[in-house]
Amino acid sequence: MKLNPNQKLAINSEGTNILVFASAGAGKTTIMVQRLLKRIISDGLSLDEMVAMTFTNAASANLKNRLSAAIDKELKKDPSNLHLQRERAKVPDAHISTIHSFCLSLLKEYYYVLDLSFKSVNNLIDDTHAQIAIDELLDDIITRKLTQDVASFNATYDALS
């Protein structure tokens, strides 16, 4: 992908945080991957020192996958690069997430600063676990409904026999 001047500026800006806001297919993920990779390779930073936030779980997963692939590509050029090896191992746990998930992680880590109870903060649920709970609940409702309908059908059939 050929980068335009604004994309290059987003990748190479130093000493500031950036916000990449663009329509679908405009290269946001490419910009973020290249910026993270530049910070790792050129600036010697660690993923532990960076945060990348997206709007969806799918986007954050895609960003992690593409960053892993980009680091793997760099490691093929220099397989003995220990810094890249360490950073590649950190990708799955990197602070690359949705805004909501990142904020939840801050609440869970620093609840005491906000005078919140440990119990109340740990009862909060992130997007992924909320979706799992919703899916399980829907499965349970559908299963119950089907079971009730079968029981109702059997009762009606028995009465007609």
C-alpha positions in Angstrom: 0.0 0.0 0.0 1.4 3.4 -1.0 1.1 5.8 1.9 -0.1 9.4 1.4 1.6 12.3 3.3 -1.0 12.3 6.1 -0.5 8.6 6.6 3.3 9.0 6.7 2.9 11.8 9.2 0.7 9.6 11.5 3.3 6.8 11.3 6.4 9.1 11.9 5.0 11.7 14.4 7.1 11.7 17.6 6.6 13.1 21.0 2.8 13.0 20.8 -0.2 10.6 20.8 -2.1 10.4 17.6 -5.7 9.7 16.6 -6.3 7.9 13.4 -9.9 8.4 12.2 -10.9 7.4 8.7 -13.5 5.5 6.8 -13.4 1.7 6.2 -10.6 0.6 3.9 -8.6 3.9 4.3 -5.6 2.2 5.8 -6.1 2.8 9.6 -4.8 -0.7 10.6 -1.8 -0.4 8.2 -0.9 3.0 9.8 -1.2 1.7 13.3 0.8 -1.4 12.6 3.6 0.6 10.9 3.6 3.2 13.8 3.8 0.4 16.4 6.5 -1.4 14.4 8.5 1.9 14.0 8.3 2.5 17.7 9.6 -1.0 18.4 12.3 -1.1 15.8 13.6 2.5 15.4 12.8 3.8 18.9 13.6 0.6 20.8 10.3 0.8 22.7 8.4 -2.1 24.1 4.8 -3.0 23.6 4.5 -2.7 27.4 5.0 1.1 26.9 2.3 1.5 24.2 -1.5 1.5 24.0 -3.5 1.1 20.8 -7.3 1.4 21.0 -9.9 0.4 18.5 -13.7 0.5 18.3 -14.4 -3.2 17.9 -13.0 -6.5 19.2 -12.6 -7.6 15.6 -10.5 -4.6 14.8 -8.2 -5.1 17.8 -7.8 -8.8 17.0 -6.9 -7.8 13.4 -4.4 -5.3 14.6 -2.7 -7.8 16.8 -2.6 -10.4 14.0 -1.2 -7.9 11.5 1.4 -6.6 14.0 2.5 -10.2 14.7 2.9 -10.8 11.0 4.9 -7.5 10.5 7.2 -8.5 13.4 7.6 -12.0 11.9 8.6 -10.4 8.6 11.2 -8.3 10.3 12.5 -11.3 12.2 13.0 -13.1 8.9 15.5 -10.3 8.0 17.2 -10.6 11.4 16.3 -13.8 13.3 18.8 -13.1 16.1 17.2 -9.8 17.1 16.3 -10.5 20.7 14.3 -7.2 21.1 12.0 -8.3 18.2 11.7 -11.8 19.6 10.6 -10.4 23.0 8.1 -8.0 21.4 6.7 -10.7 19.2 6.0 -12.8 22.4 4.2 -9.8 24.0 1.7 -9.2 21.2 -1.1 -11.4 22.5 -1.0 -9.5 25.9 -0.3 -6.1 24.5 -2.6 -3.1 25.3 -4.3 -3.4 21.9 -8.0 -3.5 22.7 -11.3 -1.7 22.4 -11.6 1.6 24.3 -14.1 -0.1 26.7 -11.8 -3.0 27.4 -8.8 -0.7 28.1 -10.9 1.4 30.5 -12.1 -1.7 32.2 -8.5 -2.9 32.7 -7.6 0.5 34.2 -10.6 0.3 36.6 -9.6 -3.2 37.7 -6.0 -2.3 38.2 -6.5 1.1 39.9 -9.9 0.7 41.6 -8.5 1.8 45.0 -7.4 5.2 43.6 -11.0 5.9 42.7 -12.2 4.7 46.1 -14.1 1.8 44.5 -14.3 -1.6 46.1 -12.5 -4.6 44.6 -15.7 -6.6 44.6 -17.7 -4.0 42.6 -15.0 -3.5 40.0 -14.5 -7.3 39.5 -18.3 -7.7 39.0 -18.0 -5.5 35.8 -18.0 -7.5 32.6 -16.0 -6.7 29.4 -17.4 -6.8 25.9 -16.2 -10.4 25.1 -17.6 -11.9 28.3 -20.8 -10.0 27.9 -21.3 -11.4 24.4 -20.5 -14.9 25.7 -23.1 -14.5 28.4 -25.7 -13.2 25.9 -25.0 -16.1 23.6 -25.4 -18.6 26.4 -28.6 -17.0 27.6 -30.1 -17.1 24.1 -29.1 -20.7 23.7 -30.8 -21.5 27.0 -33.9 -19.6 26.1 -34.1 -21.3 22.6 -33.5 -24.7 24.2 -36.2 -24.2 26.8 -38.7 -22.9 24.2 -38.0 -25.9 22.0 -38.3 -28.3 24.9 -41.6 -26.7 26.0 -43.0 -26.9 22.4 -42.0 -30.6 22.2 -43.7 -31.3 25.5 -46.8 -29.3 24.4 -46.8 -31.1 21.1 -46.6 -34.5 22.8 -49.4 -33.6 25.2 -51.6 -32.6 22.3 -50.7 -35.7 20.3 -51.4 -38.0 23.4 -54.8 -36.3 23.9 -55.8 -36.8 20.2 -54.7 -40.5 20.2 
